[in-house]
Amino acid sequence: MNTQFYAQQQQPQQNGWPAQSFGQQQQPQQQTNGFANGGQTNGFANGPAGGFPPQGQANGFGNGFNSPPVNGYGQFGAVGGGFGHQQQQQNGVAPQNGFASRSESDNQAGYITKGFGGYNPNLANGTPINWSNQANGSESMEKQLFNRTSSGINFDNYENIPVDVSGENPPEPINDFAEANFHEWIKENVEKSGYAKPTPVQKHSIPTLLGNRDLMSCAQTGSGKTAAFLLPIINHILNNGPDAVKQATTATNGRRTYFPSALVLSPTRELAIQIHKEAAKFSYRTNIVTAILYGGRENYREQVNRLRGGCHILIATPGRLIDIIEQGWIGLAGCQYLVLDEADRMLDMGFEPQIRKIVNNGMPPKTNRITAMFSATFPKQIQVLAKDFLKPDYVFLAVGRVGSTSENIEQHLLWVEEIDKRRTLMQIIEQDDRSSLVLIFVETKRGANELAFYLNRQNCRAVSIHGDLKQFEREKNLELFRHGTYPILVATAVAARGLDIPNVRHVINYDLPNDVDEYVHRIGRTGRCGNVGKATSFFNDKNRGIGRELMQLVQESNQEVPDFLRRVAAEGRINIPRQPNRRFGGVDHRRGVSTRPGQFNNSYIHGANGIAAAQGFNNGFSIPANGFGMPRPMPQNGFMQNGMGGFPGARGGFSNPSMGRGGMNGGFSNGFSMQRMNGFGQPPFAGKQQPIDHWQAPAN
Ligand SMILES: Nc1ncnc2c1ncn2[C@@H]1O[C@H](COP(=O)(O)OP(=O)(O)OP(=O)(O)O)[C@@H](O)[C@H]1O
């Protein structure tokens, strides 16, 4: 699919980026999405890019591409044109399957909910379903669902990744999918997905969950964790047949409450959408019904309506789920499987109260359900918290070094002063391979808009994604990026976790995050499933706090460490005892060993000076997402008494958990500036303008 698209992109080029023609672009979008979408079209067609009057959809698109958007949203005019055009083309998917999109919310999440053999409006009424008959499928649906992404040349290297399993009697790993003894229909779907053999996390997680054990599973980004939890759940539900789902009930006000059998929680909306699609893929032509609930004002009613068909597997973001539970549409009394994807994020302070609320809202106790947690990073404090949700004999699985990056990702760190960032970015983009996608992370929503605007002015087609956009804008921009229509996505942390976008070959940290776990997730958007990728990060004085951990990480991933980073890391080593270099940094906390060197030993924190406060942020709290400012009670942690500089910022940062890490970053920055005032206010490199040779360490 992408090959075709990029071949088309090799049109006469304008200003360095392939010139676009909408006629050429529509085809791949139509093939890959396939969803007709009516509701959005008008809105977008009437709101052309950069305020240019619409001259028919194709013209609208053209304007969007070639004209700098006035407000950073100008690209949406183009989007509307595209989708509207798609509708006119009538690709035939909607009529066949009965799920023509009717509103904005139907686009990404909705198009897979119905019509995949699983939808049965009588399910919740207890009308018997014949679970022994495979449901019908269709070629067009298969095309939508099984748009295979091939595993990369380094896929076989996964075999050599060390795996650490602990817990009582962990089950033997499977060596191939046949050993899993999946239901025949699942086998078909695995095959259709092009999965020839399981990845290491799948080899261990699948038998664990099939064996009804709880699981905490840590594996590198892009290593197949989604299938590792979805396949066993789908298998359980299929084998349980009609008993898999608890009957719906009717309240006195006539409202019916539906009881999903499995609940998968995701920290971001886009990740929920992606997991939902994967769930539909693996349950294709089964009687299993999947549903999704995620935030965004415009899609509320549509999502609720979809629930009326009942649902076996519900994928949700916490806030929207709580809302729907409180409205009485969903009950969790039948929930036999609970998965927290990106579990460390789900249990950090932004989300933890919501997760507790969900779990304590009539869900069977942990002894009566199977609970699984997955992430690429799993700080010890989060592991400790996670115990509340897991049976004591849960299996702990660490594939590779937890919190580490894949060696498939080539990492570059450049010293770039703030003032030079745009210039440097343009240099990089100009040198980049034009046939692949570039994902740029910035710290703030405003920064994302501004940079996307700037790039468009430079004739580099960029869209943005962040928490200030309407949900349909977020989804559309992501799709435009995914399909290469806009090959650059400028994102805040909302895009850092879980998103699986083939052909992202370069992740650029225009602004580095404040903790290394976030860095791991961000750069993990490339180099997935054995493919190779590149990550470039701009480093300057503002990032000193992350320096030491970043150096360790880069070193451990066998990447070149620039001189400046060594120097920054050496400064940060004051008072910090060297941690043992463990091959398995991530270990079961029940063994009492740290997950990342430096994270759990707080004894070195001396908040009286700024350096120590900085280390409090970066090392004292190994829950980077929530560690700043609002630590969990850890009296031994010096930061509580000393590192108060971060407190106000952290409060600000957490004030809107739904903003995700964008908000937290803000909080962190505040704390961070305090650190600079105290400890790093006079860094040796401060104020020196460097020529744009970022590989060189700045002179002292
Ligand atoms: N056994 C397999 N064979 C081939 N491809 C696979 C296999 N398992 C998963 N994949 C593919 O690998 C890619 C990454 O998988 P997935 O998104 O589940 O990774 P992840 O570990 O959840 O990543 P992250 O930590 O970023 O959330 C997906 O495109 C998926 O389809």
The ligand as a Gaussian input file, in Angstrom:
#p B3LYP/6-31G(d) Opt

LIG

0 1
 N        4.272000     -12.078000      15.565000
 C        4.292000     -11.031000      14.770000
 N        4.772000     -11.137000      13.516000
 C        4.808000     -10.045000      12.690000
 N        4.374000      -8.817000      13.041000
 C        3.900000      -8.657000      14.280000
 C        3.828000      -9.743000      15.209000
 N        3.300000      -9.291000      16.359000
 C        3.042000      -7.983000      16.168000
 N        3.404000      -7.600000      14.927000
 C        3.299000      -6.229000      14.355000
 O        4.286000      -5.454000      15.030000
 C        3.841000      -4.105000      15.128000
 C        4.011000      -3.617000      16.553000
 O        3.114000      -4.294000      17.403000
 P        2.425000      -3.577000      18.643000
 O        1.836000      -2.288000      18.209000
 O        1.558000      -4.566000      19.298000
 O        3.701000      -3.273000      19.526000
 P        3.800000      -2.852000      21.059000
 O        4.791000      -3.753000      21.689000
 O        2.445000      -2.795000      21.658000
 O        4.415000      -1.413000      20.928000
 P        4.325000      -0.150000      21.935000
 O        5.244000      -0.443000      23.094000
 O        4.820000       0.997000      21.120000
 O        2.909000      -0.015000      22.353000
 C        2.394000      -4.088000      14.656000
 O        2.371000      -3.591000      13.344000
 C        1.995000      -5.537000      14.676000
 O        1.015000      -5.835000      13.704000

